[in-house]
Amino acid sequence: MSLNLVWHVENPNELCVDAAQKQQPRWKFVGLLLAMGLGLLGTASVAENASNPLAAVNNTDFRLQGKSADAGDTYDFFIDGAYMVTPRLKLKYELHYLSTDVIGTRENGLEKLVLKPIYFPSEGQLSGGWGYRTAVGFDLIIDLGDQAKGIGIGTNQFAPLVGVAFSHANSGWTLIPLAQHFTDIGEGPDISQTSGRLIALKPFGDANWFKVDAKIPYDWENETWPITAEFQIGRTIRDGIGLYADALVGVGADRPYDWGLGVGLRLNY
C-alpha cells in the first residue's frame, strides 16, 4: 500500500488517510464569511486533501477565523501548512496573528507558533476494504503573545500525540482518532490537558470535501471539558488550489469560544 493515504477526487477509490458597540462589525464580518463560503459551492478536484493531518502532502493554507465569546470577539489570521521531510516524516506548522477586544479595547499581535513533527511508523490493509496509517509526534507551541493585550497562551507548551488514520477504498471515508497531552514548559501558568480528537473526512461530487473535527479535552488543572467542533466544506477550484469554509462550535465550561466562522485558501505543491 502506498504511503500517500490522501484523497484523489478524480479516483475516489484511492486511499487517503473560539456589547452593543461590537455587534455591527461582528455581523459585517459574519456576512463576509458567509458570502465567501457560499461562493465555494459555485466554483469548479482536489489532488491532495491536507484537511487530513496524517496525509503525506505538502501544502500552505492561509486562514481567517472569527470567534465569538462572552469576553469578546477574536479574529484569528494564521498560516497552516505542512512539508514532507521524508516519505515517513511530516512537519506541520502554524503561525497565528490575533485581533481581539477581550480586554475592552481592540488589540492586535502575534499569538503563537506551532511546530508539529509527525512520524508514520507503519501502514497496511485491514479487512473490509479499510487501510490504515499510524502516527506519532508532538506539538511544540511557542507563546508569542502579550497577556496585557489579551493575546497569547501564557506559556510555552509541549504536547506528544499518537493517532491512526483509517481510510475506506470504496466509500471514500477517512476516520482519524488522535490522543494528545498538553503540558507547560518554562515560566507561566500550569497547563495539564489531555485531549481526544476524532476527524471524519469525506470527498463528494467532482471536487468537494466535507470534514468534522471534534476535540474533547479534559483540563486537569480546572477540572473542565472545553469541547470544540469544527465543520468544514471545501472545493478544489483548479489543480493545486482549494477554498473552504469553517463553522465552529464550543461547548462545556471554559470553552475558548461559543461559535465562529472561517474561510481558507489552500495551496498544494
Summary of the structure (lengths in Angstrom):
residues: 269
radius of gyration: 18.6
end to end distance: 22.2
largest distance: 57.6
contacts: 922
relative contact order: 0.19
helix: 10%
strand: 57%
